[in-house]
Amino acid sequence: QVQLVESGGGLVQPGGSLRLSCAASGSILSIDAMGWYRQAQGKQRELVAAITSGGSTNYADSVKGRFTISRDNAKKTVYLQMNSLRPEDTAVYFCSARNELSGEYDYWGQGTQVTVSS
């Protein structure tokens, strides 16, 4: 079993920055990738960014050039640096981890609210 805990969300002005953190605990050796999803009010949950243990990354088109995902493999901690934030980035952001055996994102954090507003 894997537990994920996000932190770093909050209120920020347009053009500002935030860094989200997600710490994994439990059976962390089962994790081979980690990622961030977000869900805005009235919308479906969508992939924001993902990173493998080897450092390969994948980003949603809407955040390319603005967001950067990174991880500490030893600590199984993943970060999302968010720059040039826009009101449309407002959402609940969820940390997720991929099970190396199933290949699925089986583990999820509780979510952290990011609000971009003046």
C-alpha positions, 0 to 999 in steps of 0.5 A: 500500500502507498500513501501520498500527501500533497502540500504547497497549494494556496492562493496566488495572483496571476503571473505568480508561482507555486511549488507543489510537493508530494511525499510517498510512503508505505510500499514505495518500491512498487512505484515506477512513475509519479504524476500530477493531475488536476480537476477544475470545477465542472470539468474532468480530471486531466493529466498535468505532468508525469515523470518516470524514475529515469527522468522522462517527463510528459506535460499537458500542452496547456502547461508546457513551458510554464510548469516543471515536474521533478522527483527525488527517487530515493525519497519518492517525492515529486514536485511541480513548479508552477510559473506564470500561473493563470486563472484557468490553472485554478483547480484541485491538484492531485498527486498520483503514483504508478504501480510498476506491476500493473502499469496503472496510476493506482495511488492517489493523494487527497488533493490540494487546492490551487487558486489563481486570482487577483 
